[in-house]
Amino acid sequence: MEKGVIEVAPLAFMRGRTLNHAVIILDEGQNTTIPQMKMFLTRMGQGSKIIVTGDVTQVDLPKQMRSGLTDAIHRLRNLTGIALVHLTKDDIVRNPLVQQILRAYEGDRPRKRKE
C-alpha cells in the first residue's frame, strides 16, 4: 500500500473508474445490490481480472432485496471467460467445530423450546 501497488477503496468510490492491468477483488459480494454488482463488474479495464468472493447463505440485505452476487451467478454463469468456484463446508479451515455447526443449521428451522 505504501508503494501504491495495492489500493483499498470502498465500493461507493468505484463509480466512473476504469481499472486497467489490475486484479480487482470484491469481498463480501453477497451484500451488494444488483446495481452495485453491475457497476463493480463493469470497472474492469484492459488486462484486468476481477475476483468476487461471498457466501450466498449469509446475505445481510433486506429480505425483499436480491443479492447482487446471487444475481450475477445466474446471469453470468454461461459467459465465456467467467469462472465460478463453489466452496463447500469441506473447504472450511476454521475450527473443526465450524463444520459441525454448519451441519446442525443445514435445512433446519429453529426448534421451539419445550417447557
N, C-alpha and C positions, 0 to 999 in steps of 0.2 A: 504494500500500500504506500509505503514511503517513496518508492521509486515510480509510482504512477502506473504500475503494471496491473494492479488489482484495484478495482473501484467497487464500492458498495453503494448502491443507490436505491432509495425507496421506489416502489412500483410507480407511484404518482409522478416521479421525475423522469420517467422513460418516454413519455409522450413527446413526439416530434423529433426523436433521435433516430439515427441510423448507426448501428454498431458494426463496423467493418473489421474483419480479421480479428474476431474476438470469440471467446467462449462465454456465453451468457447463461447464468444459472438462476432459475426462479425456484426458490424453496417455498414449501407450504402452498403449492399451486392449487390445492383443493379449496382454498379460501379466496380465490379470485372469482370475480363475476365473469360472465361470458364476455362483455365488452372489455374488461381488463385483460383477459387472456388473449383476445384478438389483438388488442393494442400491443401487448408484450411480444407476441409471436411475430408481428409484422415489423418489429425493430431490427430484425436480422438483416445485416448487410452482406456484402461480398466477402466470401471466405470465412463466414462465421458459422458457429454451431450453437444451438440452443438446447439446454437441458432443463426440463421441468420435473421437479420432484413433488410428491404429495401422497397423501393417504386418503382415498375417497371414502373411507369409513370414519374419518374424523373431520368432517366439514363443520365449520363454525358459522356458516352463513344462516340467515333466517330460513326456516323450513320451506317457504314458498319460493326461495331463490335457488336455481340450479347452479351447481359448481361449474366454474369455467374449465376446470380440469376434466371433469366428467364429460362435459360437452365436447371439449377438444378431442378426447379419446374417441368418442363416437364419430365426430366429424372427419377426423384426420387419419383414422386407422388404416385406410386403404391407399393413402397417398404414397407414391414412390419417394423415398428419401426420408420418410418418417419411421422411426423405430419405437416400439413400445416395450418396456420391460416391466413385468409384473412380479413383484416380490411377494413371498408368502411368509407365514409365521415361521417356516423352516429357515428363513434368512435372518431371523432376529439374532442379534449378537449382544443383547442385553442380558440381564439376569435370567437364568433358566426359568424362573417362576413366571416371567412375562408370557412365555408360550402357553403355560397352563392357564394363566389369567385370561388370555385371548380365547382359548378353547371354552372356558367357562362362560364367556359372553356370547359366543357364536350362536346365532339363531335363538337366543334365549331372551324372553321378556323378563323384566324384574318380577320376582315372585312376591306374592302377598304374604305378609308376615302372619303366622298363626298365633293367635292369642289365647 
